[in-house]
Amino acid sequence: MSAQPAVEFIGVQKKFGDCPAARDLSFQVRQGDIHALVGENGAGKSTSMKMLFGLYPPDEGRLKVYGREVHLQSPLEAMALGIGMVHQHFMLAEPLSALDNILLFQKNSKALQNLHRQQHRARLQTLAQQYHFDIDWDRPVRELSVGTQQRIEILKILSQDARILILDEPTAVLTPQETEELFKNLRKLKSEGRTILIITHKLKEVMAVADHVTVLRAGRVVGSKNISETSVEDLAEMMVGRKIRNLALNARTHFTPQNPVLKVAGVNVSRKEGRLVDLHFQVHSGEIVGIAGVEGNGQDLLIQALLNPLSLKLRGEIALKAQSIVKLPPAKIRALGVAAFPEDRLRFGVLQERPVVENFILGFQNSAPYSRHGFLRWRNIFAKTSAAMEKFDVRPRDPHLPLGQLSGGNQQKLVVARELQNAPDFILAAKPTRGVDIGAIEFIHEQLLQARNRGAGILLVSSELDELMTLSDRILVLFKGRIVAEFHRSQHYNEFALGAAMGGHA
């Protein structure tokens, strides 16, 4: 192995406005290694890799590739150096075929040039076979699985003979089987002498596939180790600066059924973007029921059916605390004692430009503690908000700040505080820890367990199998809008059994 690093950051700094994203960032990536980059939200992981890919220029410091200092002004310059990046949200033209998406990426293409499609197709097919990628070249990308879309993204950069590959959260929407297949291919790419950088928050996967790991906190390197020299626990502690508790030890082993708080019976929904087919299930008081499935298999429709059934042409019955809700507007459903953590807080849960205090009462502004005779009771509102920020450790503790100035984890903790403030009977937790760091994940999980132990019924919709397996008393698997499998905690199942069901092999 060459002693010369493939990539080197030396005192790199980057600010966005007054917000520092990288502060004196210094680390090396050995040539031919699989190198993981981990850290909390805002630690500088994605920013550092976007600088390496030419999306952002550093404000200060030096960036070297194969020992030569570079000043990248665009992704085209990065690709010319053999650097490719697979983004967390794929950069694909969904109406076009897999073949057309890769042809669009060819760097030497010119307007009106004959692309020699068959010649390119044969070359790409040979490349795909090297990595055991089975791709239908002619189907629109939107009709292909998430795993196949990711393979197309990888082929895009391999077709340009990239020697340094950056993958941002590559397993976020993959089943365990697809993840294992990805890891096999990463090891093959490594054996060919390529260098691979992975941004991820899944520490078990870091231990499984990486050779070396660099931990960032607040834009600085706090640790850089060979995988053989560290552990999941050590990495988690470096990321947050304290020990992380094992919540799996607190999860109840057995569940005694109580009264159903939610009943779903024979629910059918059909829309262009998906469907639900004959759903039957219940959630009892004091129970967490997990919903597992690869994204796009009906989870969004299920959430909509529970919170806003009038927006759907829904057949079947949904009852909360024995009352039908299929003809109720969202406000009346919420009044039944329902809390909801929206799957995308920025779209559905908060107003970023408004102060924290206004976001805390959002949806509850007309309720008794906050409103009287149509007037807001600001003294009560500020007192309640400040108390909630203290209890839920929302930082900084300034209720006047625009919410957008809080980190993603602190925004999500405020949403959790808002939704749990009235001790709800039913909680719809849709991807409650999406996009938050390990410290916030630990806190949110604790709050869900406390709510369950208090007697709330919880429906947990998540793409994180560790989260589902840690918290759920039962897990239902959605595939193409149907419940295809059910797992009970007492069954001692594993993520591969769940993954098989998520892939339709129940």
Residue, then its C-alpha position, 0 to 999 in steps of 0.5 A: m500500500s502506498a504511504q502517500p494518502a489519497v486525501e488529506f485535509i489540513g486545517v480546513q475551515k468553512k463557514f456559512g454566514d456566521c455558522p462555522a461548519a468546519r473548524d481546523l479540520s485535519f485528517q488523512v485517508r489512506q489510499g485503498d482504504i474504506h474510510a468512515l466519517v462519523g459524527e453528530n449533526g452539524a459535525g462537518k461530515s457532509t460539508s467536508m466531503k462536499m468540499l472534496f467533491g468541489l461543491y464548496p470551496p474551503d475558506e481556509g486551509r489546504l486540501k490534497v489529493y494524492g499528495r498534490e494540493v488542489h483548489l476545486q471549484s466544481p464537481l467537474e474538476a473533482m471528477a477530472l481528478g477521479i473523485g465521484m460522489v453518491h449523494q444521500h438523495f440520488m441525483l437521477a432523472e426519474p422519468l428516464s431509463a437507467l441507461d439514459n441516466i448514465l449516458l447523461f453523465q458522460k463527461n465528453s458528450k456534446a450537443l447533438q453528438n451521436l451517443h452510440r447507445q448500443q456501444h455504451r450499453a454493452r460497455l455498461q453491461t460488462l461493468a455491471q456484471q463485474y459487480h453482479f449488478d442486475i439492472d433493467w436498462d430500459r425501465p424508467v428509474r422511478e419504477l426501480s427499487v431503491g437498491t437498484q437506483q443506488r447501483i445506477e448511481i455507483l455505475k455512473i461514477l465507475s463509468q468515469d473510472a473514479r478512484i476515490l468514491i464518496l458515499d453519503e449515508p449509503t444504507a439509509v434506505l436499504t434492507p439488510q440484504e441490500t446492505e450486505e450486497l453493497f458491502k461486498n461490492l465496496r470490498k471488491l472496489k477496495s481490492e481494485g485499489r480504489t479509496i472509499l469514504i463513507i458518511t454514516h451514522k450506523l456505527k455497527e456498519v462502520m465496524a463491519v465494513a470500514d478499515h479506518v474511522t474518523v470522528l468529527r465533533a463541532g467541525r473538528v476531528v476528535g478521534s481517528k482510529n483503525i477499526s481494530e482499535t475501537s468499538v461501537e461504544d467508544l465511537a458513540e462516546m467520542m461523537v457526543g462526549r459522554k457515554i450512551r446508555n443501552l436502551a435495549l436493556n430498558a425495553r420490556t421483554h413481554f407485553t400484556p395486551q390492554n385495551p386497543v387505542l387504535k383499530v384499523a380494519g379492512v383499510n384500502v387506499s389507491r393512489k398514483e403514488g401507492r396503495l394500501v391493501d386490506l390493512h387489519f391491525q390494532v395498537h393497544s395501550g402501553e404497546i409500541v407497534g413498529i411499521a417496517g418497510v422499504e420506503g415507498n411501500g405504503q407508509d406515507l399513505l398509512i400516516q395520511a390515513l391516520l391523521n387526515p383520512l378525509s384527504l383520501k378515498l379510503r375504504g374501511e374503518i379506523a377507530l381511535k379509542a372506539q370512535s371512528i375517525v374516517k370522516l373527521p378533520p385533522a383538528k378533531i382527530r388531534a383532539l381525541g388525544v393524538a400526538a404526531f411526530p411528522e416524518d419530515r418536520l421541515r415540511f409538516g411540523v415546524l415553521q423555521e422562520r418563526p420563533v421557538v415559542e411559536n413553534f412550541i404551541l403550533g397546533f395547540q394555540n387555541s387550547a386552554p393554557y395558551s388562549r383565553h377568549g381568543f387572545l394568546r396568554w403570552r406569559n403562560i406560553f413563555a413559561k411553558t416553553s421555557a420549562a419544556m426546553e429545560k426538561f427536553d434539553v433543547r439548546p440554546r435555551d432561547p425561546h425567541l430564536p428563530l427555530g431554523q437557528l437550532s440544529g436538527g436534533n434540537q428542532q426534533k426535541l422541541v417537536v417531541a416536547r410539543e407533542l408529548q406535553n398533554a400526555p397523549d393516549f396515542i402517538l404516531a411516531a413517523k421516523p422520529t429520529r430521522g436526521v438527528d444525531i446519536g445523543a438526540i436519538e437516545f433522548i427521543h427513544e427514552q421519551l417514547l419508552q416513558a410514554r409507553n410505560r405511562g400507558a400510551g399506544i404508539l405506532l412507530v413508523s421507521s426505516e431504522l431496523d435497530e430502532l424498531m427492534t429496540l423499541s417495538d413490542r410487535i413489528l408489522v412489515l409493509f410490502k406494496g401496501r400490504i402487511v406481509a409479516e408480523f414479528h413479536r419480541s418473544q420470537h427472537y428474530n433478527e434484522f435479516a428475517l425482517g429484511a427478507a419480509m421487507g423485500g417481499h419474501a415473507 
